[in-house]
Amino acid sequence: MNLMDGSFEHSKTLAGVGAILLLLGLVPYAGWVLAIVGVVLLVIGIKDLAKYYQDENVYQNTLTGVKFYVVAAVAAVAAIVAIMIGIGTVTDFKFANVTSFVPTVGFGVGVTALLIGLIIAFVFYVLAASHLKKALDALAQKSGEASFATAGTLLWLGSILTIVLVGLVLIFVAWIFATIGFFSMKSRQYQQFTQQQVGYRYTPSSPSSSQPGIQ
């Protein structure tokens, strides 16, 4: 194994482990930590893979997708904080044992901020998935692993359908396919060798040429 193939193996392993940690993001309490570590490893791995395949767009689309995910997450958190403050203006921030609920201006502002925040979060979430789909589609083309194309499609569809439960399921399945793709990737040297083996055809000698004396 040459140096480039060794770097390739390291890069795909980093990205694969990162994808696994993203799947483990659903684990209670420690899940968010695993997810953050997973994102870092995934970006580093894909950056190196982009260098290996000499396609900077793979890394740039991944990085842009991650940035958009961060914006979506911040917008979602801001929306939740806004509605909690709005509810607090109604209950004097005594959320337990509320006997009456009279809407206030603060509550109206909180609801408005919630809707705006969720819309922003949804838009950037879809944009993030779109960029990751481009990166995964490029990896599918470069590596020949169809799992990446499947992962990109499921990720994009899942982002659109996040308003229903099936969207989250599709996103989870998408990262499973991405994980399979990373660990199944083969180096270009291996791909070239396989193509040569497939392209080789054995042509047996005809009886007349192998035995010239026999009519």
N, C-alpha and C positions, 0 to 999 in steps of 0.2 A: 504494500500500500504506500503510495507516494505521499508527499507532504500535503498536497491539495486535497486528496481523498481523506486524509486524516482530519484535516480541518473541516471537511464536509461532514464527516461522521460526528464530530463534536458539535457542529452547528445544528444539525438535524436533531441530535439528542437534546440539546438545550431547548429548541423550539417544542419538541415533543413533551418534555417534562413541563414546560410552561403551559402547554395546552391541558395537561393532566391536572396541574394545580388550579387552572381556571375551572375545571369541572368540580374540583374539591371546594370551590368557593361557596358551595351550598352547605358546607359543614357548619353547624351552629357555632357561634362565638369566634372561632379561629378562622372561619371561612374567608372573611375579608382580607386577612393577612396573607393567606395562601393565594388568593386571587391577585393581590398586588405583586407578590413575588412571581406569580405565574406570568403576569403581563410583562414584567421586566425581562424574564428569561425568554419569553416568546419574541419580544422585540429584538433582543440581542441575537437570538438564533436566526431570525429572519434577516436581520441586517447582514450577517455573515453569509447566509445563503444567497442573498442578493449579489454580494461580491463574487461568490462562487459562480453564479450563473451570468454575471456581468449585466445585471438588469437592476439599476438603481430604483426604478419605479416600484419594484416589489417592496422595497424597504420604505419608500416615501409614502406609498398608499397605506402600508401598515401603520406607520407613525401618525399619519393624518387621521386614520381611523381611531387610533387610541386617543388622540387629542380630542376628537369629537365625542368619544365616549366619556371623557372627563367632563367636557362641557355639559353633556346630557345629565351626568350624575350630579353636578353642581346645581343645575337647574331644578332637578327633581328634589334635592335636599332643600333648596331655597323655597320651593313650592310647599313642602311639608311644614317647614318652619313658619312660613307666612300664614298658613291656615291654622296652625297651633296658636300663633299669637292672636289671630282673629277670634278664635274660640275663647282664648284667655280674656279678651276684652269683654266678652259676654258673661263669663263665669268668675271674673275677678281672679283668674288664674287658679281657681279651685276646681280642678277637673273632676274630682270625685264628689259624689253625693249632690249632683246638680238637680235641683227640684224644678227650676224654671229656666226657660231659654228665650230671651228676648234679643233678636238680632240688633246689632249696633253698626255704626259706620265702619268701625274697625273690623267687624266680622265681614262686612261686604268687601272691604279692601282685601282681606285675607282670602276670600273666595276668588276674587278677581286675580290676585297674585297666584293662587293655586292653579287656576286654569291656564294662565299665561305660562307659568313655569312648566306645567305638564306638556303644553304644546311645544315649547322650545325643546324640552327634553326628548320628546318623540321625534321631532324633526332631526335633531343632531344624532339621535340614536340610529335612525334610518340612514343618514349620511355616513355615519361611522361604519355601519354594516356594508354599505355600498363600496366604500374604499377597501375594506377587508376582503370583500368578494373579488375585487379587481386583483388584489395581491394573491389570493388563493387560486384564482383562475390562471394567473401567470405561472404560479408554481406548478399547477397541474400540467400546463403546456410544456414547461421546462423539464419537469421530472418524469412526465408520463403517468403520474399517479392520479387516477380519476377521482379518488377520495377527496382531493382538494376542491375540485369543481363541485362535487356534491355538497361539501361543507359550505362553500361560498353561497350556493343557491339556498340552502336551508337557513343559513345565517341571515341572509337578506329577507327571505320570506318571514322568518321568525321575528325580525325586527318590526316588520309591518303589522304582524299579528300579535304584538305584545299586549294589546288591549284585551286579548282573550288568552286563556290558559294554553291553548295549543301553540301560541307563539313561543312561550318559554320552553316548551317541550322540544320544539324544532331547533331552538338555539342550543339546547343541551346536546341534542343528537348531532348538530353541526360540529360541535367541538370534539365529539367522539370520532367523527369521520376525519377531522383535521389531525387528531392524534394518530389515527391509523396511517394517514398520509405521511406524516413526518417520520414515523418509525419504519415505514415501508419504502422510503425513498432510496434510490440507488444512485451511485456516483455516475458521472458521464462516462468514465472509463468502463464501468460495468455495463452501461447501456450500449456503448459502442460494441463491446465484445458480444453481447447478446444479439444485437442486430446482425453482426457478422455471422454468428452461428445460425441464426434463422435464415439469413440470405444464402448460406452455403447449401448447395444441392449436390449430392453424389450422383454422377452419371456413369453407370456401369458400361464397360466396353461391350461392343456387340460381338456375338460369337464369331463372325467372319473376321473381325480385326484381331481378336484374341487368339484364334486358331486359323491362320492363313492357309494352312495346308489342307483343311477339310472343306469340301464343297457341300 
